[in-house]
Amino acid sequence: MENQDVIQRINNGDLFILTREDMALILPWLRETLTNQERKDENADLCQVFAKVLGLANRQYGTEPFNRQTCICNG
């Protein structure tokens, strides 16, 4: 994706950016919140999104990766 494409998608509201500082604020809350959730089959799509977020944060920032405790589905 070209820079201009990224800018256009941001301007259209199809893409947004989270900074390292944003992630530092969100990740502890997200991890604590997910860990306390009941696992349900209907959470499968949402669980995949959280796995991507936590996985990316792990690769980019060295935070704890997605794991079974943060899984909110039965998958």
Steps between C-alpha positions, in 0.01 A plus 500: 500500500642837397524789746234691310266200526554486875431872536186469289372207707565693823318804362207280394477349847593151375831488687635645822832509680581402856830630631735320738364725776141408408589131515672544836174639637268248336686170539492457881128581509426276201693209646329532841156539344540204264637273771180545704259429214300182463598297193216483247480367145339825379817689599712322238525795256572747779756265649684490165519880494642510854751229407620719209530809723686317775717314248600820321578670831714202594699519176531880497540580869597175669186484713348172617352308204141383463446187707226269622423724800412789268292279267127579524373223274506122515732469200 
